[in-house]
Amino acid sequence: NLINKTLDAIEEVRKATIKNHTLIFIGAPIVCQDKLYNCALAICNGEILGCVPKSNLPNYNEFYEGRHFVEYKGENTSIILNGKIIPFGTKLLFSNRYQTRLKVAVELCEDVWAVNTPSSSHVLAGANVIVNLSASNDLFGKDDTRRALLKSTSYRLNCAYLYSSIGIGESTQDLVYSGHNIIAENGTILCESEPFSSDVIKTEIDLDILESSRRKNTTFRSGFNKDYKTIYFEKKLSIKEVIRKIEPHPFLPKQSQDQSKYAKEIIRLQVMDLVKRLTHTNIKKVVLGLSGGLDSTLALIVCYEAFKYLKYDFKDIHCLTMPCFGTTTRTYNNALKLSNLFNTTLKDISIKEAVLVHLKDLGLDINNNNIAFENAQARERTQLLFDYANNINGLVIGTGDLSELALGWATYNGDHMSNYAVNVSVSKTLVKFLVNSYALENEKLYEVLKDILDTPISPELLPSKENKLTQITEDIIGPYELHDFFLYNLLKHNFTIQKIYFYATIAFKDKYSNEEIKKWLNEFIRRFFNNQFKRSCSPDGPKVTKVSLSPRSSFFLPSDASGYDFLNKLNEVDSHKKIIGIQLSFLFYQRSQVCCS
């Protein structure tokens, strides 16, 4: 009677989808060759597309599915369901005729917990979205286990994972069901339902992110399993509004993460890499230029923590402050305070006279504050650092960050050069976050670090007026938070320039106009390509975040590569359909029903 009633219910759902072009997955007990299987049915446009049986049946603890069902281990076949012949088997893929990049496969409950999961085979056959219809009961702490499992699975398989579990209305005789629904994408949980709620959760899945991840992962091989059958459904995809969260600061931890732990882990990675370099070279002294700005502050923190780990004398950290024409009292005093609070050796060496002599030797007008005027100061500082380091047998520590490297915002063979660059994969937004986190953990340093954080970012290479900055970096090259957003999505996800722009207009809609975003994106692309020659000979430095521009390990680009095509395509950003077309919207209902629209 239950099986017959199920067939009636399936027919009812099928008829209801005739005018609803959503792809729907529902759970049902299905008979095939006189055996009963726990199955998922795919339905769209009034048609049952296929039936996927469960591969792994739990027969332990509270689970006794072996009483009723049989595990399916056979090849694809077909069954007659309500008078229609439909494909039956575990090797079925469901793809949209209008968006063939989408390939959906199915697991059922225990399948994702098993040692040999069907999803591993599915993704190797080309699936990039896995749906799971589950009847998983809840226990104390099981929700955390489930999250960890789905994050790990989606990351390992470079896929999106849609998990729907039964909840309110199910029998509670001996078990509890909370209806925990989760949508994960490539290691990140995009959204999930509140336990014991009737919430519908929905979001978009970005196929570009999944495809980029698979291309980079050279151990990932897909599309080679010829035993799979692809079944097509018809659904024109269009999204009027993107509802998924677009992170404006992708280098920073999410609000749900432990902020302090995140900061400590990044700094620890920097520290341990410097520790290795010091022990390898058997050098016990370091030299760095301390400007009173953010980057050199973080570099000093890393040096201090490395020396503390190695039990080296902090006096062997040599900080050189080298004031010149644009140095303000604020940054100068902060440099002095920092060195004193860290108990390091401080050398105050004015470079004004040396730069004036140099400019005079070149026959340059010192009143002409051109690029030569600025770079002469940066190179004079670098020369001092290296010569000083030679004299004490020390290592010159580079202070420049990832954002400056991306934009070429460094003087070639000036601050561009060092023996070891500890901030080289730390973006400017992350530098600020790390310094702020360190300040919150160190009461003695809090006041000076907070003042450094509040100081406008500047190279201080143009003469100050009335002891005030005349050169604000972000006024010249644009906001670092925008550049970090552009950089992350270009390198981590390989997004097109149009898509980067489109996502930026969503992430920063309340802060920057579309015209501002386009202006600074144009500036980013121009600078990024024009300055590859600086990155081609950049010094060693540790990769501690997901993005690196190291020419030796992570980023390979000819120094004469052109960004011309990128800039041209920036004019096509009004083609929203072209941009949004790669996204798919998913929503979940309770009772093991998964939908794709």
N, C-alpha and C positions, 0 to 999 in steps of 0.2 A: 504493500500500500504506500509506504514512504517513497519508494522508487517511482511509482506511478504518479504520485502527487508532485514529485520533483520534476518529472517530464512535463506535467501541466504548467508548472511554474516557469520552467525554461521557455516554453512556448509563449507564455504571457509576457515575459521579458523581451523575447525576440520581437513580438508584434509591437511592443512599446517603442522599439528603437527604429521602426520604419521611417519615422520623420525626425529621428534624432541620430545624427551622424557621429555620435560619440562612440569610441571604441571602449567596450565594457568587458570586464572579466568577472565572472561569478563562479562560486564554488558549487559543486554538485557531485553526488554519488552516481557513477555511470557504469553500466554493465557492458563488458566487451568480452566476447568468446566465453560466456558463462562465468566470468569472474567480475567481482565488484571492485571498482577503482575509485579512489579519491581524486577528483578531477577539477580542473579549471576550464571554463568555456569562454571563448572569445566571441563577442557578438558585436556587429556593427551594421547599420543600415538595414535592419530586419533580417540579417543573415548570420547564421552560426558559422564562424570562420574556421574553428578548429577546437579540438578537445585535448587538453594536456593532462595526463595522469601523473600522480605523485610517484617519485622515484624511491624515496626513503621513508619507511613507516616506523615511527617510534613505538617500541614495545617495552618500555621501562618506566619506572616511577608511576606517575598518574596516567601515562599514555598506554593504551592497549588497542591500537588501530588494527593490529593483526587479527583481532576477533572478527573483523568485518571485511577489511580491504586486503588487496594483494599489491605488492610492489610491482611496478611496471619496468621490466628490463629489456623489452623487445624493441624491434625497429618500428618505424612509422607504418601505420596501416590506416584503415578507415572503418567507420561504423555507421550504421543507420540510426539517426536520431529524429524522432517525430517525422519519419518518412523521408528524410533528407540524408544523403551520403556526405559525411564530413570527415576531414583528416583527423586521425587519432594517433598520438605519440608524444614523446618528450622532445623530439627534435623538430619543433615547429617555430618559425619566426614570423612575426606579423609586421608588415611594412606598409607605409602610406604611399599610395600611388603618386601623390603630389609632392611627397618629401621622402624619397627612397633612402635617404641617409638614416632615417629612423628605422630601427629594427628592434622589435620588442620580443622578449622571451619570458617564459613563465617558470616559477618554482612554487612549491606549496609547502608552507610551514617548515617541517623538519628538514626539508631539502637544504635550507641555508645553514642549518646547524650541523649537517653531516660532514664527515671527513672529505669525501669526494663529492663536492656539490655539483648539481647539474649546471649551475650558472657558469662554472669554469668552462664547460663544453660549449655553452651558449655563446659566450663572448668570443671564443675562438672561431665560432661559426659566423661571427659578425654582429651579434646582438650588442646594442649599446644601452638598452633599457631593460631591466629585469623587474618583473612584478611578482609579488609574493602574496598569496592569499593564505592567511594563517588563522588558526584557532588556538593561539598560544595563551595559556592561562597566566595569571600574574602572581608573583611572589615578591616578598620584600627584597628590593635590590635588583630584581630581574630587569627592570626598565633600563638601568645603567648597563647591564650586560648586553641587552638588545641593541642599545645605541652603539656601544663599542663594536659589536659584531657587524652591524650594518655600515658603520663608517669604514671599518677595516675591509669589508667585502667590496664596497663600492670603490675604495681606493685601490685595492689589489687588482680588481678587474677593470679599472678605468671606465666605470659605467655609472649610470644612474640606477638607484635601487628604490623601488616603491613597495613599501611594506604595509599591508592592511590587516588588522587583527580584529576578531569579533569582540564585542563589548556589551553594552547595555542591552538587556533583554534575553541574554543567554542564561542557561541553567546555572545556578550557583549551589547545587546540592553539596558538592565537595570541593569545588574550585571557584576561583574568582577570575573574571575577565574584565579588563579595563579598557579595551578598545584602543590600544596604543598604535597609532598610525604614524609612519615616518616616511619622509622623502629625503633620500641622501644622494649626493652627487660627488663622485670622485673624492671621497673622504670627508666630505662636509655635509652635515645635516642641514638641509635647507628649511625644513619645517616639520613639526610634529604636533599631534593632537594632545590635548590635556586628558589625563586619565579619567575615565568614567564620565566623559562628556559626549555630546552628540555633534561635536564640531566637525565641519567639513574643512579639510585642509587642502590647499591648492598652491601651486607655484609653477614656474616655468623650469624646464630642463634645457640647459644650453649645450647643444651638440658640438659647438665649436670648442668648448672647453674639453669635452671628452675626446674629440678627434685630435686636438693638439697634444693632449696627454698621451694618447696612443702612438702618435707619430714619434714622440720623443723617447718613448719606452721601447728600446730596441729588442727587448725580450718578449714583447707582445706581438703575437702573430695571429691574425684573424682572417676569416673568409676562406679557410682551406678545408673545412669539413663539408664534403659533398653529400653527406647523408641527410642534411637538413632540407626541409621544404619551406619555402617562403610563400606566405599567403598575404595577398594584398587587400587592403581596404581603402575606401575613398573618403577622404576628409580634407577639404581645403583648410589649411592652417593660416590663421591670422590672429594677431593679438593687438587689441586696441590700446592696452595699457600694461606695462610690465609691473608685476606685483612682487617678483622676487627681490630680495634685498641686494642692492648693489653697494658693496663696501666702498666708501669714499677713501678710506685709508687702509689699503690692503696689506701694508707692511706691519700694521699694528694688530695686537690681539683683539679678538672679538670681546664684546662686553661680558659674555658668559664665561670667558676664560679668566684664570687667576692672573691679574695684571702684574703683580709683583713677581710671581714665579716666572712668567714669560720674560720679563726684563732680566732677571738673574740668569736665566738660561742663555740668553743671547750674550750677555757680558762674559759669562763663564766660557763660552765657546771662543770668544775673542782672547780671553786671558790664557786659556790652555794652548792655543796656537802660538801666542807670544812666548809662553813658557818653553814650548818645544824649540822655537827658533833660538832662544837664549841658551838653552842647554846644548843644542846642536853646535852652536858657534863658540860655546864656552865663553860667552861675553856676559859680564855682570854689570854693565852700565848701559843706560839708554839716554838718548838725547832727543828732545822734541821742542818745537817752537810753541810757546804758550801765549796765545793772543788774547785770552779772555773771552773767546768765542766758544760756540757749542762744540765744534769738531775737536778742537785741541783739548777741551775739557773732558770729552769722552775718552780720548786717547790717553790722557793722564790717569783717568780712573782705571783704564785697562792696565796701564803700566803699574800703577799702585797695587792693584789686586794680584798681578802676576808676581811682583816682588814679595808681596805678603805670602803668597803660596810657596815661593822658593826660599823664603826666609832671607832674602837679600836686604842689604841696608838701603832704606828709602833715600838716603843722601846720594846714592848712586843713580837716582833718577835726576837727570840734569835738565832743568827747564830754562830755555832761553826766551826772554821777552825782548823783542827787537823793535822798539817804537820808531816811527818815522812820521812823514808829513800828515797822514790821515788818522793816526792813533789818537783816540779820545781818552780822557782821564778815566772814564767809566770802565772801559775794557782793560786799560793798563792796570788800574787798581785791582780789578777782579783777578787778573793774572797773578799779581803779587800775593793777594789773599789766598788763592788756590794753592800756590806753591808752598806758602807758609803752613797752611792747614794740613797739607799732605806730608809736611816735613821733608820736602825735597830740596835739592840744591838749585838755587836760582841765580841766573846770570842776566843782568840788565845791560843790554848792549844796544845803544842807539845806532841806527844805520844811516842817519841823515847825512853826515859828512861823507861817508863812503859812497852813497848814491850820488851826491852832488859832484864828487870827483869823477865818478864814472860817467855821468851825463856830460860833464865838461870835456872829458877825454874824447867822447863821441861827437862833440861839437853840437850838442842838443840844447835848445833853449829850455831852461828849467821852468819857465812859466807856461810852456806848452805841455799841458797835462794829457798827453796822448797815450797810446797803448805802450809805447816804449818807456814812458815815464812810470807807468804802473808796473810793468813787468820787471823793470830794473830793480824795483824794491823786492819783489817776490824772489828774484834770482839771487839778490844779495843775501837775503835771509837763508835761502837754501845753501848757498856757499858757506856761510857761517856755520850752519848746522853740521855739514859734512866735515869741514875742517876742524871744528871743535871736537866732533866725535872721533876723528882720527887721532887727535892729540891725547884723548883720555881712553882710547880703545873702547869706544861705545858704539851702539847701534842707533842709527837715526830712525825714529818712529814716524811714519807718515800719518797725517791727521785727516786728509781729505776723505769725503764720504762718497757713497754710490751715486747719489743724485748729481753731485758736482762732476763726477767722472762721466756720467751719461750726457751731461750738457756741455762738457768740455770747459767747465768753469774753473780752470786752473791754468797757471802759467806753465807752458811747456819747459821742462827742465828747471822749473822753479818749485812751487809747492806740489807740482805734479810728481816729484821724484822723492824717494826715500829708500832706506834699506828694507823696511817692512811696514806695510800700510794696514793698520789694524781695523780701520773703518771702511775698508774698500767695498764691502757688500752690505753696508748699513746705510739705508736711505736717510735723507734729512729729517723726514717726519719721525723715523724710528730713532734717530740720534736724540731728538728732543724728548721723545718718550723715555728713553733709557736714562738720560740725565735727570729728568723729572723723577723717575722711579728711584734713582739712587739718592736724590735729595730727600725724598720721603723716608728713606731708610737710615739717613745719617743726619741727626739733629745738628751736629757741629757744622756741617757743610750746607745746611738748608738755605740760609740767608744768601750766601754768595752764589750758590747754584741757581736759586730762584731769580736773582738779578741777571745772571747770564742768560737764563731762559727768556727773560723779559726784554733783553737787548735786541734791537733789530739786527738781522743778519747782514753783515757788510765785510768786504775784504779790506776796508780802510786803506785804500791806496790813493785816494784823492785827498787833497788838503782839507782838513776840517775847518769849519767856520764857527768861531766863538765856541770852540770845543764841542761842536755838535757834528754828527755824521752828515756828510754830503753825498754819500754813496750807499743806497739801500739796495741790496742784491735783488730782492723780489720785485722792486719797482722796475728793474732793468730786464730781468729774464723771465719774470712771472712767478706766481705762487708755487712754492715747492710741493704743496699738497696735490696740486694738479699735475705737476711733472712726475711725481711719484706714482700717481694713478696711471698716467700714460705709460710710464716705464714698465710697471708691473704687468699691465694687460698686454703690452706689446711683446715682452719677453717671456712671461710665464704662460700666457694663453695664445700667443701669436694672433691676436685679434687684428682684423682689418682696421685701417685708419677710420673708416666710417663707423665701425662698431665701437671703437674706443671713444669717439666723439659722442655717439648716441648714449652709451652707458654713462659717460661723464655728465651729460645733461640731466640724467636721472639722479646720479649720486650727489651732484652739487646744485640741484635745481633751486635751492633756497639761498645759495651763496653767490653764484656767478651766473651771468647771463650767457645765453648760447653764443653770442658774439665774442664775449671774453674767452670762453672755453675754446672756441675755434682759433682765436688769435694766439693763445698760448700753446695750443696743440701744434699750430703751424711753426711757432718758435721752437718747440721741443724737437720736432722732426728735423728742422733745418740744422739745429745745433747737434743733434744726435749723430747725424750722418757726416756732417762737416768735421767732427772732432774724433773720428775713429782712429786717426793717426796717433793721437795721444794715448788711447787705450791699447794700441798695438805694442807699445813698449812700456806699459805700466809696471811698477814693481810688484813683487810678491805681496799677497795679502789673503787672509782666510775668508772662505765662503761660509757665512754663518746664517744667511737667509736663503730663500728660494730663488733669488735672482742674483746673478753675478755677471760681471763684464770682463772677467779674466780672459785674455787672449790665448791662454795656455790650456784652459780646462772647460770653459763654459760658453764663450761667445766668440765665434769665428766670423769675421767680416772684413773684406778688403778695405784698406784705408781710403781707397778711391771709390767706394760704393756710393751710389747716388740715391738721394731721397726724393728725387724729382717726381716719380710716379706716386709716391705717398702724398705729396703736396697737391698733386693734381686731383687725386681721389677725394681729398678733403672737401672739394667743391661739390661732391655728390652726396653730401650728408643728408640731404632732404629726402633721399630715397629710403624711407623708413621700412617699406615692405621688404626691400632687399636685406635690410639689417635684421629685422625681427623674424624673418622667415626661418631662421635656423633654430628658433626656440619653440618648445612644445609646452603646453599647459596641462598640468595633471591635477586632478582633485580626487579625494577619497571620500566614500561614504562608509558607514558602519556595515557590519555583517559581511565582511570579506568581499566587498564589491569594489573593484578598482576601475577608474575611468580615465580615459585620455581624450582631451578635446582640443 
